[in-house]
Amino acid sequence: MKRSRLGLLAVAVLVSLTLCRDDNTLQITVARERGSLPDGFFLYQLLEDRGIRVKSITPAKDSMIIHLDTPEQAQAAQLVLQSHLPEGYAILKSRRYSAWQWLYRPAADEERLG
């Protein structure tokens, strides 16, 4: 009984560490008020041409979210994007869009059905 509890605890810790890791995600936002986000295909080609494998690029409400395989690739991608995109973009490691993104929680201002 004690072994099974330890086993379950170990699995729970590993799963939570995996899901909470978001070092592989970058978020690009527009720093100025009337700017527009860069094209996702342009971002994909820019990174892939430099050997940085992109898992996905997703437009969000006010940003582009880039998912990469490793934290090292995220760091390299951040440097490439900072040097190739014009001024006016903020390129940061995303804390908002982690592996928990599949959990949907409606915002306070969204209408509720039912």
N, C-alpha and C positions, 0 to 999 in steps of 0.2 A: 504494500500500500504506500509506504513511504517513497519507494523508488518511482512509482507511477506519478506521484505528486511532483517529485523533483523533475521527472521527464516532462511533464506538462508545463511546469514553470520554465524550464529551459526552452521549450518550443515557443511559449508565449513571449519570452524575452527576445528570442531571435526574430520572430515575426514582427514585434513592435519596433525593433531596431531597423529592420528592413523597410517597413512602411514609413517610418519617420524620417528616413534619410532623403534629403532633397538636394544634395550637393550636385546632382546631375542636371539640374533645371536652371535655365536662365530666363529672365523676364526683361523684355525690351519695352520701354515706355517712352513717350514723347515728352521731352522736358518743357517745350514751349507750348503755349495754349493752342495755336492753330496749326500745329504740325500734323503730319500723317505718318502712320507706321510704315516701315519698309515692307516690301513685297516678300512673302514667305518663300517663293521660288528663288528669288535673288539670294536670300539668306542661306537657303539649302545649298545652292550651287557654290556660294562663297566658302562655306565651311567644308563641303565635300571635296572641293578642288584643293583644299589644304590638308586633306587626309583626316578630317574630323567627321566621324560618322554621326549623323543626325538620326535619332529615333523618330522624332516627330516635331512638327512646328504647328502650333495651334493659335489661331487668333482668339484673344479674350476680349472682354468689354473695352478695355483701354490699353491693351498691350499685346505683344506676341510672346508666346511661351515656347521655349525650345528645350526639348528633352534630349539628353545625350546619354551615352552608355556609362561613362565614368566621371568622377570628379575632376580627373586630369584633363579629360576632353572638355569639360565645362570651363575650366580655367583657360585652356588654350582657345576655345571658342570666344570667350569673353575678350581676350587680348586681340584676336583677329577682328572681331566686330568693332571694338573701340578704335582700332587703327583704320578700318575701312569705311565705317559709316560716318556721315557728316556730323558735325556738332549738333547738339539738340536732342540726342537720344541718351537715355539712362539705361545701362546694361548691367544688371545686377543678378546675383544668384537669388533665385526665387524662394521665398519662404511661404508664399501663399499657395503655390501649386505644387504640392508634393505627391507622393504615392497615394495619399488619402483622397485624391480628387474624385475618385469613383463614388465617394459618399456624398450624397446630395443633401444639402441643408438649405431650405428656402430662406432668402433674405427677408428682413422685416418688412420691406416695402413691396414684396411680391404678393399678388393676390392668392388667396387660398381657395381651393375648390371644396365644395361639400357643405 
